[in-house]
């Protein structure tokens, strides 16, 4: 008897919904997943390049030649898997058009395709997406960003980019035009005070596997910034040369901020200004109702999409005195950080020290 094609779960993000964490856990646990009948093909970077290739976009404005053919390689890897379940995951997929969805489904035929969308409450999502935009060289002040996103009918670049990926109703509506309703899944992000492994447990329940026995101690490489650190990065983007290509910016700025920035106390957490509370709550309840009426499979609880009161409050950490102090702290951390060495030189250093290359520096 010929083997039944795998079921492919396309985890399409969107950004800032625990995607990096889930991708790192999937990659680190590839062998454990195989034992449970699940394949996560290749590396997370291959899923990123495949998503860019499918979307036809150049991340950071840099046309990386390694993305060419990335989606077809990823699709072939999924179709050649010897397990009943395959996971493809990258948040760039949240912005796919109808035409790109058709290409994706054709390239994965005859597999049964399911789409997974991570939904998070807007009061946490808006500050997180703004911070992530700064790590990708954007310069818009936070107040302007919030106004643009929440203004009805806004045609600003920030608003269009935000809702293209973050509007769960619209994103899943595009996929619903190509897939049965029962193949569309909403993975809600747990509230902030939830157990740290709850998101992984929900993801595993979606795949139909037990969540126990996995290594969940992955590096949180996409950490949040404090209010002042975010403003330092925004101002840095204003003065960096425009011809600094993305690979250099990513190495010198984004990766370094991810490494040296440390989240402060609760008072440093970026909130949505209270004056936007009523508008944001209306939008959140509207999204919740629309998703419930659509009849998609919900893993978690749609009540998770209603913001809590603690997500609203004043934004005071971006005053000049706070920004100056944060800039000094970040500079000190950057100066004390060990310099990056080429791989060959790192291996030579390890051997000179009599240590195994597997241990790293």
C-alpha positions in Angstrom: 0.0 0.0 0.0 1.4 3.5 -0.9 2.0 5.7 2.1 -0.5 8.3 3.0 0.8 11.9 2.4 1.7 13.8 5.5 -0.4 16.5 7.1 1.5 19.8 6.9 0.9 22.5 9.6 1.8 25.9 8.3 2.5 28.1 11.3 2.2 31.6 9.9 3.0 33.7 12.9 2.4 36.5 13.1 5.4 38.3 14.6 5.7 38.7 18.4 3.4 35.8 19.2 6.0 33.4 20.5 7.1 32.3 17.1 10.9 32.5 17.7 10.4 30.5 21.0 8.4 27.8 19.3 10.8 27.5 16.3 13.8 27.2 18.6 12.0 24.4 20.6 11.0 22.6 17.4 14.6 22.8 16.1 16.3 21.7 19.3 13.9 18.8 19.7 13.9 17.4 16.1 14.8 13.9 17.2 12.3 13.8 20.0 9.6 15.1 17.5 10.5 12.4 15.0 10.0 9.7 17.7 6.4 11.2 18.1 5.7 11.2 14.4 6.4 14.9 13.7 9.0 16.4 11.3 10.4 19.9 11.6 12.5 20.0 8.4 15.9 21.7 8.2 16.8 24.7 10.3 14.7 27.8 11.3 16.8 29.9 8.9 15.6 27.7 6.1 12.0 28.3 7.0 12.8 32.1 7.1 14.4 32.0 3.6 11.6 29.8 2.3 9.0 32.3 3.5 10.8 35.2 2.0 11.1 33.3 -1.3 7.4 32.5 -1.3 6.5 36.1 -0.5 9.0 37.6 -2.9 10.3 40.1 -0.4 13.8 41.2 0.6 14.1 41.5 4.3 15.6 44.8 5.4 15.7 45.8 1.8 18.6 43.3 1.3 18.1 40.9 -1.7 19.8 37.8 -0.1 20.7 35.4 -2.9 20.3 32.5 -0.5 16.5 32.9 -0.5 16.1 32.0 -4.2 14.4 28.6 -4.5 14.0 28.5 -0.7 10.3 27.7 -0.7 10.6 24.8 -3.1 13.4 23.3 -1.1 11.3 23.6 2.1 8.2 22.1 0.4 10.3 19.2 -1.0 11.6 18.6 2.5 8.1 18.5 3.9 6.8 16.2 1.2 9.8 13.8 1.6 9.2 13.4 5.4 8.5 9.9 6.6 6.2 11.1 9.4 2.4 11.7 9.5 2.9 15.3 10.6 5.2 18.1 9.3 5.6 21.6 10.7 6.7 24.6 8.6 6.9 27.8 10.7 7.7 31.4 10.0 6.0 34.7 10.8 6.8 36.2 7.4 4.0 33.9 6.1 1.4 35.9 7.9 1.4 38.5 5.1 0.8 36.0 2.2 -1.5 37.1 -0.6 -4.2 34.9 -2.2 -1.8 34.2 -5.1 1.0 33.2 -2.8 -1.3 31.0 -0.8 -2.2 29.2 -4.0 1.5 28.7 -4.8 2.1 27.3 -1.3 -0.8 24.9 -1.5 0.1 23.6 -5.0 3.7 23.1 -3.9 2.6 21.0 -0.9 0.1 18.8 -2.8 -1.0 16.1 -2.1 -0.4 16.8 1.6 -3.3 17.9 3.7 -2.5 21.5 4.7 -3.6 23.2 8.0 -2.8 26.8 8.9 -2.0 27.9 12.4 -2.2 31.5 13.5 -1.0 32.8 16.9 -3.4 35.4 18.3 -2.3 37.7 21.1 -4.2 40.6 22.7 -3.6 43.9 21.0 -2.5 45.8 24.2 0.6 43.5 24.4 1.0 43.2 20.6 1.2 46.9 19.7 4.2 47.7 21.9 5.9 44.5 21.0 5.6 45.1 17.3 6.8 48.7 17.6 9.9 47.4 19.4 10.5 44.8 16.8 10.2 47.4 14.1 13.0 49.4 15.7 15.2 46.2 15.6 14.5 46.2 11.8 15.7 49.9 11.4 12.3 51.7 11.7 12.3 55.2 13.3 8.7 56.1 14.0 8.2 57.4 17.6 6.0 55.2 19.8 3.2 57.7 20.2 2.9 58.2 16.5 2.9 54.4 15.9 0.1 53.8 18.3 -2.0 56.6 16.8 -1.4 55.3 13.3 -2.3 51.7 14.1 -5.5 52.6 16.0 -6.8 55.3 13.7 -9.7 53.9 11.7 -9.0 53.8 8.0 -5.4 54.9 8.4 -3.4 54.5 5.3 0.0 55.1 6.8 2.8 52.7 6.1 3.0 51.6 9.8 -0.7 50.9 10.0 -0.8 48.9 6.7 2.2 46.8 7.7 0.8 46.2 11.2 -2.7 45.0 10.2 -1.4 43.1 7.2 0.0 40.5 9.6 -1.8 41.3 12.9 -5.4 41.4 11.8 -6.4 37.8 12.6 -9.8 38.1 10.9 -8.3 39.3 7.6 -5.3 36.9 7.6 -7.4 33.9 8.3 -10.1 35.1 5.9 -7.5 34.9 3.1 -6.6 31.3 4.0 -10.3 30.4 4.5 -10.8 31.1 0.8 -8.5 28.2 0.0 -8.9 25.7 2.9 -11.8 24.1 4.8 -12.7 25.8 8.0 -11.6 22.8 10.1 -8.1 23.2 8.7 -7.7 26.6 10.2 -6.5 26.9 13.8 -6.1 29.8 16.2 -3.4 29.4 18.8 -4.1 32.0 21.5 -1.2 33.3 23.6 -1.7 32.7 27.3 -2.0 35.7 29.7 1.3 37.1 31.0 1.0 35.3 34.4 0.6 31.9 32.8 3.1 29.0 33.3 6.0 29.4 30.9 5.4 26.1 29.1 1.7 26.7 28.4 2.2 28.0 24.9 4.3 24.9 24.0 1.6 22.6 25.6 -1.1 24.3 23.4 1.0 23.9 20.3 1.6 20.2 21.0 -2.1 19.6 21.6 -2.7 21.1 18.2 -0.3 18.6 16.7 -1.9 15.7 18.7 1.2 14.9 20.7 2.1 14.8 24.4 4.1 18.0 25.4 6.2 16.2 28.0 9.9 15.1 27.5 11.0 18.1 25.4 13.9 20.4 26.1 12.3 23.9 26.6 15.4 25.7 27.8 16.0 27.7 24.7 17.7 31.1 24.6 15.2 34.0 24.5 16.9 35.6 21.5 14.1 38.1 20.8 13.8 39.7 24.2 11.8 42.8 25.0 13.5 46.1 25.7 12.7 48.6 28.4 11.1 51.9 27.3 14.4 53.8 27.5 16.4 51.1 25.6 13.8 51.1 22.8 14.1 54.9 22.5 17.9 54.6 22.4 17.6 52.2 19.5 15.1 54.4 17.7 17.5 57.4 18.0 20.4 55.3 16.9 18.5 54.3 13.7 18.1 58.0 13.0 21.9 58.6 12.8 23.2 55.4 11.3 24.1 55.7 7.6 21.3 54.7 5.2 23.8 52.7 3.1 24.5 50.3 5.9 23.3 47.0 4.4 21.0 44.8 6.3 23.5 41.9 7.1 25.9 44.4 8.7 23.0 46.2 10.6 21.7 42.8 11.8 25.2 41.8 13.1 26.2 45.1 14.6 22.9 46.4 16.0 20.0 44.0 16.1 21.9 40.9 17.4 23.8 43.0 19.8 20.7 44.7 21.3 19.1 41.2 21.6 22.2 40.1 23.5 22.9 43.0 25.8 19.5 44.5 26.5 17.8 43.4 29.8 14.2 43.8 30.6 13.7 45.9 33.7 11.0 45.8 36.3 7.3 46.1 35.6 7.5 49.9 35.6 9.8 49.7 32.6 7.3 47.6 30.5 5.9 49.5 27.6 2.2 50.0 27.8 -0.5 51.4 25.6 -1.4 55.0 26.7 -4.7 55.0 28.7 -6.3 57.5 26.3 -6.4 54.7 23.7 -8.0 52.1 26.0 -11.7 52.5 24.9 -10.8 52.3 21.2 -8.5 49.3 21.6 -11.0 47.4 23.7 -13.7 47.9 21.1 -11.4 46.6 18.4 -10.4 43.6 20.5 -14.0 42.6 21.2 -14.8 43.0 17.5 -12.0 40.7 16.6 -13.0 38.2 19.2 -16.6 38.1 18.0 -15.6 37.7 14.3 -13.2 34.8 15.1 -15.9 33.1 17.2 -18.4 33.4 14.4 -16.0 32.1 11.7 -16.0 28.7 13.4 -12.2 28.1 13.3 -10.6 25.6 15.7 -9.4 27.5 18.8 -6.5 26.1 20.8 -6.6 28.1 24.0 -9.3 30.6 24.8 -10.6 33.6 22.7 -10.9 35.5 26.0 -7.1 35.7 26.0 -7.5 38.3 23.3 -9.2 40.8 25.6 -6.5 43.1 27.2 -6.1 43.3 30.9 -6.1 46.7 32.7 -2.4 46.4 33.5 -1.6 46.7 29.8 -2.6 50.4 29.9 -0.8 53.3 31.5 1.6 56.2 31.2 4.7 56.1 29.0 7.4 57.9 31.0 10.6 55.9 30.5 11.5 57.7 27.3 12.3 61.1 28.9 15.8 62.4 28.1 17.2 61.6 31.5 16.1 57.9 31.3 17.3 57.6 27.7 20.8 59.0 28.5 21.2 56.6 31.4 20.1 53.6 29.3 22.5 54.7 26.5 25.4 54.7 29.0 24.4 51.2 30.3 24.1 49.8 26.8 27.5 51.2 25.8 29.1 49.7 28.8 27.5 46.3 28.1 28.6 46.5 24.5 32.2 47.3 25.4 32.4 44.5 27.9 30.8 42.0 25.5 33.4 39.5 24.1 34.2 40.3 20.4 32.8 38.0 17.8 35.3 35.8 16.2 35.2 33.9 12.8 34.3 30.2 13.3 37.8 29.0 12.3 39.4 31.3 14.8 37.0 30.2 17.6 37.9 26.6 17.0 41.6 27.4 17.1 41.1 29.2 20.4 39.2 26.3 21.8 41.8 23.8 20.8 44.5 26.0 22.3 42.6 26.0 25.6 42.2 22.3 25.4 38.4 22.5 25.2 35.9 20.7 23.0 34.6 22.8 20.1 31.1 21.5 21.0 31.1 23.5 24.2 31.3 26.9 22.5 32.7 30.0 24.0 
